[in-house]
């Protein structure tokens, strides 16, 4: 697992956008398409806004969701709301190239299976995503793979439903599909993440994020999360 440290969250977002643009160009040239899974969060929304301005082969890009809160359409809690605001409103991307998790369904288990089938239709069977973008919570969660939830044990499905976490149930990609991805990009910013970042880098299986395969993972982080706020370091690679 490679870690790159930048001055602040905005710098992390810009570098992440550049990383994704490079991966997209490579994937389209090599395989004719690029399927990217996106998580939520303030830094990722900046990342997507930056990505919209870069040289990306948008006609061949497909954007799927890593996870989504069970909430009404257009609700500010929905990651999809922010994906549309940050990316769709600014990039030459057709609405049909963003695949939303069907969390408004009355049968969430069936909806999860439906989304897994959608992923197979665009990324093969079993679905192999080109890039999965992940965050890291202060409790060690990533995607909606949260501590103590039965979703952590799901090994036979690519998409599953969590219990209630921070007030809402979630639909989330599971370990099997994340760990099949060609590339995993963690964005980790803020001093409250410092302890968990160290555990992630150490591959600590006691936290959900530590179970992500490290051989294809890159972490982009800021000095605050890396515990280097008082150091004059702009970029560091470990």
N, C-alpha and C positions, 0 to 999 in steps of 0.2 A: 504494500500500500504506500503510495507516494503522497506526501503532504506539501502543499505550497502555501506560504504565509504572506499576506498582504497587509497594507497599512490599516484598512478599514473595510466596513461592509460594502460600501459602494465600489471599492476597488475589486473586492471579491466578485461582485456581480458582473462587473465589466469583463474580468478575466474568464468567468464562467461562460459568458456569452461568446467570447472569442473561442473558447474550447469547444463549445457545442457547434459553432459555425464550421470549424475545421473538421470535426467528426462528421457533420452532415455532408460536406463536400466530398469527403473520402467515401462515405457509405454510398452516396448516389453514384459516384464514379465506379465503385467496385460492384455494387449490387443493384443499382437502379432505384433505390429508395432509402429513406431514413425514417425510422420509427423511434420517437422520443417520448419517454414517460416523465411527466412533470409533477412535482410536489407543490405544496403551498408555502406561504411565508413572505414577509416583506422583502427580504433580499432576493428571493426568486422572482418576484414581480418586477423588480428593477432589472434583473438579469434578462427577463423576457422582453422588456421594453428596449434594452440595449441590443438584444438579438435581432429585433425587428429592423434595425438600421444596418445590419451587416450583410456581407455577400453570402447568401444562403440560397441553395436551389429549391426555392419554396414550392414549386410545382410537384416535387417528389418527396415532400416532408409530411409526415403524419404525426400528430400530437395526441397522446393518450394520457390518462390520468393515473398517477400512482395511488392516490386515495382521495376520498371525498366524504364530507359530512352528510348525514341524512338530514336534509333541510330543503325547503321549497325552492323552486327555480328562482334565480335572481337574488337569493338571500345573500347578504354580505358574508355569512359563514361559509358559503360554497366556494371551493377553490376554482370551480369553473367560471364563476362570475369574474374573478380577478384574471384568469387566463385570457378570457375574452377581452377584458379592458386593457391588459398589458400587451397582448400579442396580436389578437385578431383585428383590433382597431388600428394597428400601425403597420403590420406586415402584409405583403400581398399573398395572404393565405386564405383559401376558400373555407367558409364555415364547415363544410363537410370533411375537411381535413383535421378537425378537432373532434375527438371521440369522447363524449361525456359519459361518465358513469351513471347508470339509470337509478339513482338513489330515490327518485320519487315513486318508485314502484311500490305497490302494496305487498308484494312478495319479494323481499330483499334477497333471499337465498336464490330464487330463480333468476333474479336480476343479476346477481353476481355470476352465475353460470352463463347468462346471456352475454355479459361483458367479456368473459373469458373466450367465448366463441367469436366475438368481434375481434379480439386480439389475434386469434388464430387466422382469421380471414385476411388480416393485413400483415401478419408477421410470421406466418407459417405454423405448422403443427409438429411438435410443440412450439408455441410462440417464442421467438427469440428477438427481444427488443435490442435496438442498436445502442441506446443509451437510456439509463435510468437515473434521473436526478433525485437525490434524497437530502433530507435535512437531518438534524439531530436534536432531540429534545433534552432539556435539563434532567429528565428522568431516564435518558438512554433510549427512548423510543425513536424509531425511524419509520417512514410511511405512517400507517396506523397500526403498526406492530408494537403494541404497548405492553409494558411489564404486567405479567400475571394474567393476561387475556388468553383464552383458548386459541385465538387466531395464531399464536406463536407456534402451535403444534400442527398446523395445517400443512400437510406434505403432499396431498393428492389433488389440490386445486390451485389454479393460478390466481384466483380472485376469491375473497371471502369477506364475511361480515364480522366486525368486532362487536364487543359489548359496548356499553355506554362509557365514553371517555370524555372528560371535560364537558359533560352535558349532552353529548350526542353520540349515537352509534355511527360507525364509519364503514364504508366499503374500501377495501385495500388490496393492492397486489400482495402476494404472499412470497415467502422465501424462495420457492422453486423457480418462479419466473424472474424474480430479481437476480437470483444467482446464476441464471442462464444468460443474462444480458451480456452483450459484447463489451460494454463499458458502464461503469457506475461512477457518478459524480456527486460527491458529498459537498454541500455548502454549509459551513459551520461558522457562525458569527456571534459575538457577544461573550462577555466574561462569565455569564452564568452557565456557559457550555464547557468551560475549561476542564472541569473534572471528568466529564463524560468524553470529551475529545481524547484525553489521554487514555481512557479505557478503550475507546474505539480503536485508536492506533495500536494498542496492545493486543487487539483481537479478543477482548474479554467477552466470553460467551454468556456471562451473567447479565449482560444488558442486551436488549433486542438488536441494537445496531451492530453489536459485535459479532453477530451471526451472518453478516453479509460477507460473501467471499471477497478476500482482500486482493487477490492476484490481478483483478481488472479494475480496481477502485482507485480513484484519485480524490483527495480531500483538498478543497480550497477553503482557507480559513483566514480570519483576521488576527491581528496581534492580541486583541482582547481575549479571544477564545484560546489562543495558543499560550496565554500567560506571559506575553511579551510587551505589555502596554508601555512599559518604561524603557524599552529598548529602541534604538534608532535603526530598526531593520525594516527595509521596504519589501523585499521578497526573499524568501528562503525556501530551499527545496531539501527535503529529507528523505 
